[in-house]
Amino acid sequence: MGQVEWRKSSYSGSEANCVEVALTTTHTGVRDSKNPSGPALSFSLSAFKAFLTRAKF
């Protein structure tokens, strides 16, 4: 993903374990906040949008 800004939900608090996301113009990255130097998943914007749409059900 290169140099991107990773963000997590404001609801997670400062010490909560959660996922972080990073947005680029073409992809969304997802990683574990407990392991920021570890692996990250990368999804196309359309694939991530479809995931969020289905996850809301």
N, C-alpha and C positions, 0 to 999 in steps of 0.2 A: 504494500500500500504506500510505501514511501513516507514522506513527511506529511502527515495529516493531523488534524485536531480530533482527538478522541474525546467523546462526551458520554456521560451517563446520566440517568434520570435524577432530577433534584429530589425525588422521593426516596432515593436510596441512602441518603445520609453520607457522612464522610467516611465511615468505616464499614459500610455494608458491602457485601459481596454481590456483584451483579455483572451484567454484561455492559460493555461500552460499544458505541457505534462511531464510525467515522464516515463522512460523506465526501465523495469526489463528484466530478461532473458525470461520471459514468458508472460508478460502483458504490456500494455500501459495504463497509468493513464491520465485522463483529468480532469481539475478543472478550476474554475473561478478565475482569478488573483485578482479580487476585494475581494474575500472571501477565502483566502488560508487555513483557519481553517475549512471551510465548507466541504460539501460532495464532493467526487471525483468519477468519473465513472471509471470503470476498464474494459478493453477490451483485449481479447486474441490478440496476435500479428497478427494472420491471419485475424481476424475480423477488426482490425484497418487498416491493409494494404488494405483490400477490400474497406473500407470506403474511404481512401485516393485516391484509384484508381478511384472510382466513383465520388468523389468530384471534380476531375480535369476536368470533362466534363463540 
